[in-house]
Amino acid sequence: MDIHNTTEDTVFKVAQTIFNDIKKEGNPDGFCLCDQCRMDTICYTLNRLEPCYIVSNRGITRIEQDGIQRQQEEADIATLVYKGLRLVNHFQRPTAPHNAFAAPEAGPAKPAFDIPTIIGRLFDGVTFSPLSGATVSLRRDGELVAMRNFNWQNPYTLISNTPGTYTFWPAPVSAEIADIHKTFEYSLKIECPDYDPLVHSFKIPAVSKIQTVSSYSLDRTFKLPDLYLFPPGEAEQNG
Ligand SMILES: [Zn+2]
């Protein structure tokens, strides 16, 4: 069974349209539109909307029928995206160079596994409020995973303008040839003052392909289940 949050699709679509429109208009407000600021803006927006879960195919028909309601929803989301973009730009991450684009490596195109962006949320297991100040590290085979570019940090420390949310964008992993199917196993370690640390393991399937400029996209995301941290002594099983 495939469960899907359609709010994410709408937010990604609306946000990408807005980012593209801003660029087309010559970016009069001078927003930073680097990958990290884009993802921070998307996270800000997602954190302020109700998720809408569906079981794969059935929901898509339903969504297409609600045309007028959807227009209103998209207008509300656009307002949130603009608000998020302003806030994210105002409190820019000091450690990121905010390069406008993650330029693909120069030279001949090589086959590689394109790993999607990874998004997850962290909550206090007792109060259910989003956590801030937690540090999340992403490892594969015991090593910290290299990120796509310097805009992305690993370990990542949760920041206050997108409470509870962390994002990663691993660098592509080179492959011998295209069309190899491979499963990448990751482990996430979450450390937060006053909470028991938590380790969460997960797998991402990927297919190697020749990297091109057009394969560069923030549209693909891998959403992790919400994780809950508990103060020492109150440890329970995370679902
Ligand atoms: Zn930026």
Boltz pocket constraint, residues with backbone or C-beta under 6 A from the ligand:
constraints:
  - pocket:
      binder: B
      contacts: [[A, 32], [A, 33], [A, 34], [A, 35], [A, 36], [A, 37], [A, 38], [A, 92], [A, 96], [A, 98], [A, 99]]
      max_distance: 6.0
